[in-house]
Amino acid sequence: MGVALTRSAQWTAAGYGTRTLEITPLNEVILKEIVMFVESFIYKHPQEAKYVFVEPLEWKTNLDPSAFESGYIVSETTVKSEEVDKDGQPLLFLSVPHIKIRSLGQLSRLLLIAKDRKLKEAQACIEANRDPVTKILGLDYNTVKEDTSTVNILDKITKDEDPESEIKMKVGMLLKQLDLHLLNHSLKHISLQICLNPTTVKNDIELLKHFSGKGEQTVLESIDYTSDYEFSNGCRAPPWRQIHGEICYVLVKPHDVETLCVTCSTEGVFLNGGKTEDEGEINYERKSEIYKDLVTFLKEKSAKFSENMSKQRKREERKKERKEKEKKKREKKKNEKKKREKKKRKKKKGEKKKGVGEGNKSKSKTKQNKTKQKRTTGEYLLILCTLSPLASPGSCPKSAEKIEEILSDSSSENEEDEEPPDRRQEANADLPSEYWQIQKLVKYLKGGNQTATVIALRSMKDFNLAQETCQLAIRDVGGLEVLINLLDTDEVKCKIGSLKILKEISHNPQIRRNIVDLGGLPVMVNILDSPHKSLKCLAAETIANVAKFRRARRAVRHHGGITKLVALLDCAQSSAKPAQSSLYDARDVEVARCGALALWSCSKSNANKEAIRQAGGIPLLAHLLKTSHENMLIPVVGTLQECASEENYRAAIKAERIIENLVKNLNSENEQLQEQCAMAIYQCAEDKETRDLVRLHGGLKPLASLLNNTDNKERLAAVTGAIWKCSISKENATKFREYEAIETLVGLLTDQPEEVLVNVVGALGECCQEYENRVLVRKCGGLQPLVNLLVGINQTLLVNVTKAVGACAVEPESMMIIDRLDGVRLLWSLLKNPHPDVKASAAWALCPCIQNAKDAGEMVRCLVGGLELIVNLLKSDNKEVLASVCAVITNIAKDQENLAVITDHGVNNDKLRRHLAEAISRCCMWGRNRVAFGEYKAVAPLVRYLKSNDLSEDVDNCITIHENGNGAVKLLLGMIGSSDHDLQEAAAGCISNIRRLALAIDKARYT
Amino acid sequence: ENHKRMGHLGGSVGSAPNSFKKSEVECLIRLFHSLVERANVRLNNFGLDRNAFRAILHSVFGMTDDMLMNRVFFAFDKDNDNCINAKEWVKGLSVFLRGTFEEKLKFCFEVYYLNGDGYISQEEIFDMLKNSLHQQSSEEETDEGIRELVDITLKKMDYDNDGKISFADFEKAVKEDKLLLEVFGPCLPEAKVECQQLKLVKGTF
């Protein structure tokens, strides 16, 4: 620990007497390591922990005597340990604030007592005891340590044989180990730091100067050295500061920040204490973190700098292009000129002309030189930018490419979309032995004939190719290129051997990308045409692995891979002729299986789904679905399931009678197959006919029974999803009750991942549209967990939960429970949710709550700010929100007192009325809402409200109601026929107002 | 008499499930005689000598490695008279073109062990792989590479660790991975040639 502390710990430079440790990441790491070592010492080496130091470690502690408990004799200002040395002296002695400790065991204990202050204590201890090892072991041992040879230590042990010195030796060796460990640690840390030198710093500053000045476009207002004198070594810092590695000091004035005084040192760039006004002296103390270079530092400190820097970069890029063009043009011209000159010279041979020509030439030359120079600075700036972490190298073109990909290739799943950074094995990292062996094999692959190649390939396959080190080793020694090249040869055996390896290592996402980058996909797509079945299989399987990301999937499509893969599916069909022997049949089935596997991967891109359909894939998949091979069925159903997100697939699935087979396979034993089938049903069951088909083919029962197995979460999510969608049909919901699925679903409301919860709650929401199911959910105790879920954050889940709670609240008895569980308040607070869907769904759910609550009026009034909130929601732009909120308001408005409150809250009454009327009119434009209004009996109270406030006397409102067309008027007319006298009156009044208005408009028009 | 012999051969060879039909055998024998004539062998009118056979292996089956072609010749030549007669020709070709996996396995093993002790020795492997690496920077390096390849194959195939490959070893290894069937060099016609030849045999009728 001694060496590490003296050499690598960063002590504050300035200061007298006891120097302090600077607070740097490195020091912190060292301190933490030491603390860890000392803390665990007492457990790991109980014997050595008792060893008594030669001299005590002394420092000023912040610990209070009261912190010490058993094992210590505590008085008000002193603490003594009960543990004593052979002379009876305590090993720990604290006399506030001085503490003396004489054993590692006591140190250990002290750190435990210090708890979260242990880092501080350790720091204080090390600062006060600059050479702790000498104090612990005595001077002579420290010299032994400096010899760094264990032999010496061993010698000493054997020489004096008393057990105490043996322990002492052990302590010494342990400390030495710690020291080495610390040194290693700090080495790692230091190697991360980039060393700057005077030239790089100077270049940086010159460049920034180049782009500084007044105006908005520049990156900085100004940047200047503090000193004009440059030493011969390129530094501008005074010599006594150069000792600390400091190179120069710069005053930087960015556009948006005060002037910064910056120190550039070999360790990096940081903010110093600034230039003092009077003497022009610089306060050298570090005031910020260390950044690796000036650009990074400034980007961190000034947003404007960062922004303009990137602008500048783009401009430079553009300039570069332009200049390139210009240069070409100029060269062309020059050539032409030369030709002309030659001709002239030939003709006239005049000295003068020639001279002029040369003059021109040299002029253009100097011009060119200038542009060249400029370009290099621009390029340098580019390099500067790309070096700094904020702009990762080449990020611009890549992101552009990505956008293009997104546009052309939207995929149903966004797995693996962001390209992970390439991870190469570090050059100086300890390479595993496999690396060298694989390197040798690759050498034989490159330099061998077919026989040697096959042997090398075969041997390579014996490595554990599932292990990342091997995968990356193959790539890093250039094996991927060779493997892909082999696919292009005529040697079938080499191709097979190569594909066998590619198939395995392409499980690694990085390797996949490398394969695509090296152009592996087109070659593999070509192999799909080969007459060799095993080759076809391997190629398809490898494609299946590689096509796990968008770019690869697109490459497969662009090279005609989809058509070829679909053709593979045909194999099984054509060979199903009875004449063929069973052996060939099995191989054909295998080909089809591999084809399906690759299609499954590819079908995650929407464009590929369409390509599969166009290549005639659906009937082939439907045909394969009739087989009974599980291995075949999983990729087939998987592909169908992915594709079922497309409307025309769903139609085809219905038409090809695929549902029947999906249902059949739900009964399979294979979990993955069950999962894929359930997923496919989930995707397709948006359609009513499909839902009926699922029921008719007996699919509901297996779905219900699969609910009981909850270990496989993916499958559970798929199954609950299928149940959700299926239960949208009333008949299905009834069936699910018969199969006792409701109880199970309620049981799944707790302790499940969100994907499952969304579906479970969705299913319950649909099922609870039925009376019996609602009762059942209440009886099974489903309300509590449902209400508990109202506090979630997942948007889809919240929409489903609110719907389910709303459905339950239709039952007065359930409503009581919901109210007691505070569900209404939770629903109400969801009105504040940022997502309109959640808002609307919560508002719809509130309607039955208010309807069925015992004292709805009181309940609503109790919600502080609730009415205000809902009135404000009337300003929403979202139709669904408006409709639902109106429905809520009508329900609230049934209570006279609340009506008054609402009116109060509509601070500006007219405004409120206008909103309401607008809301009604807007909603009525939309057919479904009209029905919903009818269902919730919303219109009558609204109209009553309108009347009571003489709303329709307001011209604007009449216009809106009138304009919204027939909806409202029709309803109003209907209401005149109602048996409720007040309502009749109100409606009639409303209509009369509207009519009067219409007449007035007519009048106005004629006069 | 010739015809009689043909019939006899056709009967004996045709008994295996995958081998030729009688008509095909007759065709092969006719092919054999024409080849013998073309080879213009003065000394022996009954069969093909090594050179003639090698020429056929090269032109018809696309083999290139001299040493291996010699070995294939010896594997064809069951009676060790340095000449392949009609019976050996038909039998050999039935393995070549229609052989079951087991038959090919046996055939390859026969090609690879030369000294007749029933094992493929380390030296033999070295001999067979001698030309499998392109010349490296130095001869020593190439030799070292080949020695390494020998080690790799032995490690892979020598299950009983006796430093040589017995038929049992060979069979086990190849069954595990069919790529190892021609591990020490191509001695069977390539797959695409095989297809062509089969057509040829059928096509002559």
Interface residues (C-beta under 8 A of the other chain):
Chain A: K440 K443 Y444 G447 G448 N449 Q450 T451 A452 V454 I455 A456 L457 R458 S459 K461 D462 V492 K493 I496 G497 P531 H532
Chain B: M128 L129 N131 S132 L133 H134 Q136 G145 E148 L149 I152 T153 K156 D177 L179 L180 E182 V183 F184 G185 P186 E190 A191 K192 C195
